[in-house]
Amino acid sequence: MSTSTSSINIYTESTPNPATMKFLVNKLLINNSLDFPTQESAENSPFAHELFKFNFVNGVFFASNFVTVTKVEGIEWPEIEAILKECIKGAVESELKITQEGEKEAAAFEGTEAEIKIQQILNDYVRPAVEQDGGAISYKSFTDGVVTVELRGSCSGCPSSTITLKSGIESLLKRMVPEVTEVVSEAL
């Protein structure tokens, strides 16, 4: 049986956040990341809008080759995992757009020497690890020794995100950029 298009496969991975599940796709979905923490925020995303049609979906996050879905309380993953896999597979196969607006290009690192170094470390060392857990991290600012970041996807609201932020990211940045005294997360 021959086909002109490659088969789309979806598999899941749990994340440190018990309310989120990472749905991996064997295809690049997006070159950056987009977060839709509410149904209203998904207004310009046909793909996310499709997922929010399920009353058990509480958040949708896209990055490279995966979709992270956050569920509402009171529903267990075994009840909804197959439904979501089928929906995501159908959306990818039908090439449903993640956003109707053009994807935002990643900005080049900007700022002082310390700010550029912080952004480079977050991009090279932290981002891949956070994405592995179904989330994303964005640099927001560096003021008076304090680095402010934004955590999205499975990292948003994750019980272990504070430990990751303080024990992992903060200690790494303090070690590599002496000007850093603290790392905090901006509330969404």
C-alpha positions in Angstrom: 0.0 0.0 0.0 1.7 3.2 -1.2 0.8 6.7 -0.2 2.1 10.0 -1.3 2.0 11.6 2.1 3.8 10.3 5.2 1.8 8.9 8.0 1.3 11.2 11.0 2.1 9.5 14.3 1.2 11.0 17.7 2.6 9.7 21.0 2.3 11.0 24.5 4.6 11.8 27.4 3.6 12.8 30.9 5.1 16.0 32.2 6.0 17.1 35.7 2.7 18.9 35.8 0.0 16.3 36.4 -2.6 18.5 34.7 -0.7 18.5 31.4 0.2 15.9 28.8 2.7 16.3 26.0 1.5 15.1 22.6 4.5 14.6 20.3 4.1 14.7 16.5 6.5 13.2 13.9 6.4 16.6 12.1 7.6 20.1 12.8 4.5 22.1 13.8 5.9 25.5 14.5 9.4 27.2 14.6 8.8 29.0 17.9 6.2 28.5 20.6 2.6 29.8 21.2 0.6 29.5 24.3 -3.2 29.6 24.6 -3.9 29.5 28.3 -7.6 30.2 27.8 -10.3 29.5 25.2 -10.6 33.2 24.5 -6.8 33.5 23.8 -7.3 30.9 21.0 -9.5 33.1 18.9 -6.9 33.4 16.1 -5.8 29.7 16.3 -7.9 27.3 14.4 -5.9 24.4 15.8 -6.2 25.5 19.4 -9.8 26.4 18.9 -10.5 22.9 17.8 -9.0 21.5 21.0 -10.9 23.9 23.2 -14.1 22.5 21.8 -13.6 19.7 24.4 -14.9 20.9 27.7 -12.1 19.1 29.5 -9.3 21.2 27.8 -8.1 24.1 30.0 -5.0 25.2 28.0 -3.1 24.5 24.8 0.6 25.2 24.1 2.5 24.6 20.8 6.3 24.2 20.3 8.4 22.6 17.6 6.9 19.1 17.2 4.5 18.9 20.2 1.3 20.1 21.6 0.9 20.3 25.4 -2.7 20.1 26.6 -3.8 21.1 30.1 -6.9 19.4 31.4 -9.5 20.5 33.9 -9.7 19.0 37.3 -12.0 15.9 37.8 -11.0 14.2 34.5 -8.3 11.6 34.3 -5.9 11.2 31.4 -7.0 7.7 30.5 -10.5 9.0 29.8 -9.4 11.7 27.3 -5.9 10.8 25.9 -7.2 8.8 22.9 -9.7 11.5 22.0 -7.0 14.2 22.1 -4.6 12.1 20.1 -7.2 11.5 17.4 -8.1 15.2 17.3 -4.4 16.3 17.1 -3.7 13.7 14.4 -6.7 14.9 12.4 -5.7 18.6 12.7 -2.1 17.9 11.6 -3.2 15.7 8.7 -5.6 18.4 7.5 -2.9 21.0 8.0 -5.1 23.1 10.3 -3.2 26.3 11.0 -1.8 27.0 14.5 -2.4 30.7 13.9 -4.1 32.7 11.3 -1.6 35.5 11.8 2.0 34.9 10.6 4.3 33.2 13.1 6.4 35.7 15.0 10.0 35.4 14.2 12.3 34.9 17.2 14.0 38.1 18.0 17.8 38.4 18.2 19.2 38.7 21.7 19.3 42.3 22.8 20.6 44.4 25.7 23.7 44.7 27.8 26.5 42.2 27.7 25.0 40.5 30.8 21.5 40.4 29.3 22.7 38.9 26.1 24.6 36.2 28.0 21.5 35.4 30.1 19.3 35.1 27.0 21.9 32.8 25.4 22.1 30.6 28.4 18.3 30.4 28.7 18.1 29.5 25.0 21.0 27.0 24.8 20.7 25.2 28.2 17.3 25.8 29.8 14.9 26.0 26.8 15.7 22.4 25.6 15.2 20.9 29.0 11.9 22.8 29.6 10.6 21.9 26.2 11.3 18.2 27.0 8.8 18.6 29.8 6.2 20.2 27.5 6.8 23.8 28.4 8.6 26.9 27.4 10.6 29.7 29.1 10.9 33.3 27.8 13.3 35.9 29.0 11.5 39.1 30.1 14.0 41.4 31.8 17.1 41.8 33.9 17.0 44.6 36.5 19.1 45.1 39.6 20.4 41.6 39.5 16.9 40.0 39.1 16.2 38.0 36.0 12.4 37.8 35.2 11.2 34.9 33.0 7.9 33.7 31.9 7.0 30.0 32.1 4.4 28.6 29.7 2.9 25.3 28.7 3.2 22.5 31.3 5.5 24.8 33.4 2.7 27.2 34.0 1.1 26.2 37.3 3.4 23.1 37.7 4.0 22.1 41.3 7.7 21.6 40.6 8.3 24.8 38.6 9.4 26.8 41.7 12.1 24.2 42.5 13.2 24.2 38.8 13.3 27.9 38.8 15.3 28.4 42.0 17.4 25.2 42.2 18.0 24.8 38.5 17.7 28.0 36.5 18.7 30.5 39.2 21.8 28.5 40.3 22.9 28.0 36.7 22.6 31.7 35.9 24.3 32.8 39.2 27.2 30.5 38.4 27.6 31.7 34.8 26.6 35.4 35.1 27.9 36.8 38.4 25.6 39.9 38.1 22.6 37.6 38.6 21.3 37.6 42.2 17.8 36.0 41.7 15.5 34.6 39.1 11.7 35.1 39.3 8.8 34.1 37.2 6.3 36.6 35.9 2.8 35.7 36.7 0.5 35.0 33.7 
